[in-house]
C-alpha cells in the first residue's frame, strides 16, 4: 500500500482535477469521516479504501492507454522516386553528311580563306557542292570539288555577333560560267549568283528577285542562302543590278529589304558602329541586335 498519488495521465479535460481531488479526499480518510465510497457492513474503511483507489487508477490507466494508442498503420506508401528533368541540349545541325565531313569542310574552307576557325551553317548539294560558313569576324562562301580544287573559299568581313535589325546581308556576288575561263579544268562549270546572310527568329521567308526571276532562299541555323545557277557559258551582265531581297515574318508581313540595312547605322553596347553605314556618327545610330544562331 502507498499514499503516493498516481502520475498525471492524458485524460479528458477536467479529469485530472476531479480525480486528484477525489484521491486526496480518500487519502485523508484516516482523520475525516467522509469517504468516496460507502462502507460495507463489518468492514473498515481503510481496508476498502485503497483497493477502490487502485481500481480507479487502473481505470484511469486503461483510459489513458486507449487515448494514447497510436492509429493502426495503413498500407505502406509507395516509394516516390524524385528525378530531375534534364535540360535540353542544343543539337548540332544535321547536314546529311558524316561528322568527319563537316569537320573537314570547316577546317579546310577556313584555311583556304585565311579566316581561321569557321563553323558550317549551310551545305548545298546541287549542281555544285557549296558551303556557307562563319568565323568570328567573316562570312565564307566555299565551293567543294569544283575545277579540280578540293576547296575554294572567299570571305567578307562582318561583325558576326551583331545584326542590323532582323537580318543582315553578308555575301553577294556572281561567277561567270566555266566555259569562259581559260583553264580547261573549269569547262562545264555553271555560272552562279550567291546571296547570303544572317537572320533572327522573326524571319520566316526570304525571296530574291533578279534577272527576271524570283527564288526562295534557304533558311537554316540563323542564316539564309540563295544559289542561282546559269549555263556554263553565262556572262555576268554589265548592268549594276544587285537584285532585291525581301524578308517576311511567319504571317507574311514584309519586314524589310536588303537595301534597308544601309539606310541606318547600328552600334554595340559600347557605342561602336558594327552594322550599316560605318561612316555615320554613332550618336545617330540605333542599338544592334545580338545574333543567336544555334
PEURKA-V358764 format. One record per pair of residues at least 24 apart in sequence whose C-alpha atoms are under 10 Angstrom apart, sorted by the first residue. I is the first residue (numbers start at 1). J is the second residue. Records with the same first field share a line. If there is no record, write none. Layout:
BEGIN
I=J + J
END
This chain:
BEGIN
1=50 + 51 + 54
2=27 + 50
3=27 + 28 + 50
5=53 + 57
6=53 + 54 + 56 + 57 + 58 + 60 + 61
7=57 + 61
8=60 + 61 + 64
9=57 + 60 + 61 + 63 + 64 + 65 + 67 + 68
10=60 + 61 + 63 + 64 + 65 + 67 + 68
11=60 + 61 + 63 + 64 + 65 + 66 + 67 + 68
12=63 + 64 + 67
15=60
16=60
19=56 + 57 + 60
22=53
23=49 + 50 + 53 + 56 + 57
26=50 + 52 + 53
27=53
90=294
91=294
92=221 + 294
93=120 + 121 + 122 + 220 + 221 + 294
94=121 + 122 + 123
95=120 + 121 + 122 + 123 + 124
96=123
97=123
102=131
105=131 + 132 + 133 + 142 + 143 + 144 + 150 + 151
106=131 + 132 + 133 + 134 + 135 + 142
108=142 + 144 + 150 + 151 + 152 + 153
109=133 + 140 + 141 + 142 + 143 + 144 + 150 + 151 + 152 + 153 + 154 + 155
110=134 + 135 + 138 + 140 + 141 + 142 + 151 + 152 + 153 + 154 + 155
111=151 + 152 + 153
112=142 + 151 + 152 + 153 + 154 + 155
113=138 + 139 + 140 + 141 + 142 + 151 + 152 + 153 + 154 + 155 + 156
114=153 + 154 + 155
115=139 + 140 + 153 + 154 + 155 + 156 + 157
120=221
121=219 + 220 + 221 + 222 + 223 + 224 + 225 + 293 + 294
122=218 + 219 + 220 + 221 + 222 + 223 + 224 + 225
123=220 + 225
124=218 + 225 + 227
126=227 + 229
127=189 + 190 + 227 + 228 + 229
128=189 + 190 + 192 + 227 + 229
130=227
131=225
132=171 + 196 + 197 + 223 + 224 + 225
133=223
134=158 + 160 + 197 + 198 + 223
135=159 + 160
136=160 + 161
137=161
138=170 + 171
139=169 + 170 + 171 + 196 + 197 + 198
140=170 + 171 + 196
141=171 + 172 + 194 + 195 + 196
146=178 + 185 + 186 + 189
147=178 + 183 + 184 + 185 + 186 + 187 + 188 + 189
148=185 + 186
149=185
158=274 + 275
159=268 + 273 + 274 + 275 + 291
160=197 + 198 + 274 + 275 + 290 + 291 + 292
161=268 + 274 + 288 + 289 + 290 + 291 + 292 + 293
162=198 + 266 + 267 + 268 + 274 + 275 + 287 + 288 + 289 + 290 + 291 + 292
163=197 + 198 + 199 + 200 + 261 + 266 + 267 + 268 + 274 + 275 + 276 + 287 + 288 + 289 + 290 + 291 + 292
164=198 + 199 + 260 + 261 + 262 + 264 + 265 + 266 + 267 + 274 + 275 + 276 + 286 + 287 + 288 + 289 + 290 + 291
165=199 + 200 + 255 + 256 + 260 + 261 + 264 + 266 + 275 + 276 + 286 + 287 + 288 + 289 + 290 + 291
166=198 + 199 + 200 + 201 + 202 + 203 + 247 + 248 + 249 + 255 + 256 + 261 + 288 + 289 + 290 + 291
167=197 + 198 + 199 + 200 + 201 + 202 + 203 + 222 + 223 + 224 + 247 + 255 + 256 + 257 + 258 + 260 + 261 + 289 + 291
168=196 + 197 + 198 + 199 + 200 + 223 + 224 + 257 + 258 + 259 + 260 + 261 + 262 + 275 + 276 + 291
169=195 + 196 + 197 + 198 + 199 + 223 + 224 + 225 + 245 + 257 + 258 + 259 + 260 + 261 + 262
170=195 + 196 + 197 + 198 + 224
171=195 + 196 + 197 + 198 + 225 + 226
172=196 + 197 + 226 + 242 + 243
173=236 + 242
174=227 + 228 + 229 + 235 + 236 + 237 + 242
175=229 + 230 + 234 + 235 + 236
176=229 + 230 + 231 + 232 + 233 + 234 + 235 + 236 + 237
177=229 + 230 + 231 + 232 + 233 + 234 + 235 + 236
178=231 + 232 + 233 + 234 + 235
179=231 + 232 + 233 + 234 + 235
180=232 + 233 + 234 + 235
181=232 + 233
186=232
187=232 + 233
188=231 + 232 + 233
189=229 + 230 + 231 + 232 + 233
190=228 + 229 + 230 + 231 + 232 + 233 + 234
191=228 + 229 + 230 + 231 + 232 + 233 + 234 + 235 + 236
192=226 + 227 + 228 + 229 + 230 + 231 + 232 + 234 + 235 + 236
193=226 + 227 + 228 + 229 + 230 + 236
194=225 + 226 + 227 + 228 + 229
195=224 + 225 + 226 + 227 + 228 + 242 + 243 + 245
196=223 + 224 + 225 + 226 + 227
197=222 + 223 + 224 + 225 + 226 + 258
198=222 + 223 + 224 + 225 + 291 + 292 + 293
199=223 + 224 + 247 + 291 + 292 + 293
200=289 + 290 + 291 + 292 + 293
201=249 + 250 + 291 + 292 + 293
202=247 + 248 + 249 + 250 + 251 + 255
203=247 + 248 + 249 + 250 + 252 + 253 + 254 + 255
204=247 + 248 + 249 + 250 + 251 + 252 + 253
205=246 + 247 + 248 + 249 + 250 + 251 + 252 + 253 + 254 + 255
206=245 + 246 + 247 + 248 + 249 + 254 + 255 + 257
207=244 + 245 + 246 + 247 + 248 + 257
208=242 + 243 + 244 + 245 + 246 + 247 + 257 + 258
209=242 + 243 + 244 + 245 + 246
210=241 + 242 + 243 + 244 + 245
211=237 + 241 + 242 + 243
212=243
213=243
214=243 + 244 + 245
215=245
216=245 + 246
217=245 + 246 + 247
220=293 + 294
221=292 + 293 + 294
222=291 + 292 + 293 + 294
223=293
END
